[in-house]
Amino acid sequence: MKIIGISTSPRENSNSRIALEKALETVKSKGFTVELFDLNLLNIQTCQADDYCLEHEGCCVLDDDMQAIYGALRDCHGVILATPIYMGNVSSNAKIFIDRLYAVLQAVDSYNVAGKKFSVIASQAAVDPPMYEYIKHNLETTVDIFRGIGFDVEDVVLLIGNDTAGAIVDKEDQLNKAVMVGNKIVR
Ligand SMILES: Cc1cc2nc3c(=O)[nH]c(=O)nc-3n(C[C@H](O)[C@H](O)[C@H](O)COP(=O)(O)O)c2cc1C
């Protein structure tokens, strides 16, 4: 069984990607296979709202790298989406991916969505509680979309205080949270 990781940060030594890789290492240690897609290195266009997917069993007309992710989504046991927080919400790379799940919504049976797990790991700079609560709320609103599609949302983890690239590497508590995400998605 496979878990797919979706990394959406554009930066080198990305905190969210480091956490995602930690989670995927844990997944591998449990005997699952993993596949990591780095959206910033792929050619993925925004949804064109042509409704082609409505009439073609959830197939998207766009011939881009999202086709490989659609294929992986059909077969996988779960998904871990990693995102930096940008202006209070998920990254634009993450949002493009989420919009492209519109095709999955049109054919949940063909994508075998029922029973698939979905977790989110997000990293932000701010540490103050009001900002944390505000962004946590935005993330919860986003994952409601995954629930609406039919995914079983497992974890929504918001890692804080990561104001520089790679800041997470010395934060044992945050790396442990990533391990927990990996453990829970294969339970
Ligand atoms: C365009 C942009 C917008 C950002 N907006 C926020 C924000 O609203 N709140 C926050 O706490 N940090 C914000 N940050 C900081 C990042 O969320 C933080 O550095 C995060 O750890 C980046 O994750 P990454 O290393 O995986 O890219 C922003 C950074 C950028 C470049």
The ligand as an SDF file (V2000), in Angstrom:
LIG
                    3D

 31 33  0  0  0  0  0  0  0  0999 V2000
    4.7430   34.9710    0.8460 C   0  0  0  0  0  0  0  0  0  0  0  0
    4.8770   34.5670    2.3000 C   0  0  0  0  0  0  0  0  0  0  0  0
    3.8220   34.7330    3.1510 C   0  0  0  0  0  0  0  0  0  0  0  0
    3.9210   34.3340    4.4950 C   0  0  0  0  0  0  0  0  0  0  0  0
    2.8450   34.4910    5.3120 N   0  0  0  0  0  0  0  0  0  0  0  0
    2.9160   34.0610    6.5960 C   0  0  0  0  0  0  0  0  0  0  0  0
    1.7880   34.1860    7.4630 C   0  0  0  0  0  0  0  0  0  0  0  0
    0.7210   34.6710    7.0880 O   0  0  0  0  0  0  0  0  0  0  0  0
    1.9290   33.7730    8.7490 N   0  0  0  0  0  0  0  0  0  0  0  0
    3.1060   33.2430    9.2200 C   0  0  0  0  0  0  0  0  0  0  0  0
    3.1670   32.8790   10.3890 O   0  0  0  0  0  0  0  0  0  0  0  0
    4.1770   33.0770    8.4050 N   0  0  0  0  0  0  0  0  0  0  0  0
    4.1080   33.4720    7.1050 C   0  0  0  0  0  0  0  0  0  0  0  0
    5.1830   33.2910    6.2680 N   0  0  0  0  0  0  0  0  0  0  0  0
    6.3680   32.5550    6.7590 C   0  0  0  0  0  0  0  0  0  0  0  0
    6.2910   31.0510    6.3680 C   0  0  0  0  0  0  0  0  0  0  0  0
    5.0240   30.5190    6.6310 O   0  0  0  0  0  0  0  0  0  0  0  0
    7.3100   30.2350    7.1660 C   0  0  0  0  0  0  0  0  0  0  0  0
    8.6120   30.6980    6.9020 O   0  0  0  0  0  0  0  0  0  0  0  0
    7.1930   28.7490    6.8810 C   0  0  0  0  0  0  0  0  0  0  0  0
    7.9580   28.0210    7.8190 O   0  0  0  0  0  0  0  0  0  0  0  0
    7.6130   28.4190    5.4840 C   0  0  0  0  0  0  0  0  0  0  0  0
    7.5270   27.0320    5.2310 O   0  0  0  0  0  0  0  0  0  0  0  0
    8.5500   26.3100    4.2430 P   0  0  0  0  0  0  0  0  0  0  0  0
    9.9100   26.4510    4.8670 O   0  0  0  0  0  0  0  0  0  0  0  0
    8.0780   24.9120    4.1540 O   0  0  0  0  0  0  0  0  0  0  0  0
    8.4590   27.0350    2.9290 O   0  0  0  0  0  0  0  0  0  0  0  0
    5.1280   33.7310    4.9550 C   0  0  0  0  0  0  0  0  0  0  0  0
    6.2110   33.5810    4.0750 C   0  0  0  0  0  0  0  0  0  0  0  0
    6.0970   33.9980    2.7510 C   0  0  0  0  0  0  0  0  0  0  0  0
    7.2740   33.8170    1.8140 C   0  0  0  0  0  0  0  0  0  0  0  0
  1  2  1  0
  2  3  1  0
  2 30  2  0
  3  4  2  0
  4  5  1  0
  4 28  1  0
  5  6  2  0
  6  7  1  0
  6 13  1  0
  7  8  2  0
  7  9  1  0
  9 10  1  0
 10 11  2  0
 10 12  1  0
 12 13  2  0
 13 14  1  0
 14 15  1  0
 14 28  1  0
 15 16  1  0
 16 17  1  0
 16 18  1  0
 18 19  1  0
 18 20  1  0
 20 21  1  0
 20 22  1  0
 22 23  1  0
 23 24  1  0
 24 25  2  0
 24 26  1  0
 24 27  1  0
 28 29  2  0
 29 30  1  0
 30 31  1  0
M  END
$$$$
